[in-house]
Amino acid sequence: MTILDGILAHKAREVEVAKARVSPEVMADKARAEGEPTRGFRAALAEGAPPAVIAEVKRRSPSKGEIRADFDPVDCARRYAASGAACLSVLTDEHFFGGHLDFLASIREQVSQPILRKDFTIDGYQIDEARVAGADAILLIASALSTETMQRFRAHARELSLDVLIEVHDEEELARALECEPDLLGVNNRNLATFVTDLATTERLARELDRRAGGALAAGEILLVAESGIRNLADIERLQAAGARAFLVGESLMREPDPGVALQVLRSGHETGEPAQGGTSS
């Protein structure tokens, strides 16, 4: 069993527990009744000042263990927001990543940036949860879902005004993702079966995407997000040259004393002023 297999098996049990607490019918009604407009995750990436960074709020991971011992999700989010993040990615998986669904609402109250619910979506129930909790976008991981399920989940999310980031890691997953007609496509440089990271994954799949999608990448119809393994401005420039327009970064920022300053350095190559002032969550 791979790490991903273990995560998905545990996630299935978590979803059943959640459904027992709040029924799927009630959660769906809440999602459809949600009146607050979403903030436009894709639009923020397309229209913001480059480089567009999706800064991730992440406590730990299965491969690296504890990343930030003094983890305060709201404080980290505030620092990112003050330091030029285009969007935020918030881990909501509790067992493996130290996240929580409640982080979405707490962070949304403190920042104006759109928020991605970063989790392993295996059930439409989680999409309803995301909308109710305050997410603006969800993640669909091709290696965890069939093509038909991705298509169904994408339609479900769009009905709730949520943007959808479809994540791939290889050519087979890319081909299936393109059947879903994505406008936001992520390439994870980390193999979720082995957790080995290689930036060349984005370069390789960007070339394949351009070939398969008939220029949709160059035309901006598909916005390419490079994910994982990004540590400095040189990495961003390398991936920009390959066609990526946004960059999801978590671990390298979360390990620094001030994630906001780390984000400033990542985006510009040097510190740009005083450390971003955050606060503490309640």
C-alpha positions, 0 to 999 in steps of 0.5 A: 500500500502506498502513502496515497492509498493509506490516506484515501482509505482513512479519508473514506472513514472520515467522510462516513463519520462526518455524514453521520454527524451532519447528513448529506442532505442537510450539508447539500442544502447548506451549500446551496443556500450559502449566500456569500459570494466566492472570491474567484480563485482562478481570476486572482491567479490570472490577474494578480501581479506575477509571480502568482503564489498560492501560499500554503498553510500546512503543519506537517506531512506524511513524508516530512513529519512536523514542519512547523511546531509553533503552528498558528494557521491564522497568523501564517495566513495573515503574514502571507496575505500581507506579503503578496500571496495571490491566493492561499491553500489551506490543508484541512486533512487532520490525521496526516497533515495537521489541518482542520476544516474549521481553519477555512472560516477562521482564515477567511475572516482575516484575509481577502485572498481566495482560499483553496481547500487542500484535501483529498476529495473523494466524495461530493459531500466534501465539496458541499463542506468546502462551500459551507466552510468558506472555501473558494476552490477545491482540489481534485487529484487525478491519481485518486479519482476516475475520469467520470468522478472528476467530471462529476465533481467538477460540475458539482463544484461549479454549480456552487461557484467553486473553482476547481484545481485538477492535479496531475503527475504524469501523462496518463493523468494529464490525458484524463484531466483534459477530458474534464475541460479544466481551466485550472490545471496543477502539476504536482512535482511530488509523486504521491505514491513515493513522495519524491519531488522533481521540478522536471515533472512540470516541464515535461507535462507542460510540453505535453499539455501544449501538444494535447490541448492545441495551444490552450496553455499559451492562449491562457485558456488553461492556467498551469499551476506548478506545485511542490518542490519550489524553494526560491525565485530561480525555481519559479523562473525555471517553471515560468519558462516552461509555461506555469503561471502560478506556483503552490508553495508550502513547506519551504515557507512554513519552515521559516521563522516568518512565512511572510518574509519567506514569501517576499524573498521567494517572489523577489529574490530578496527581502522587501521591507520589514517582516510582515506583521501577523497576529495570533489566532483566537 
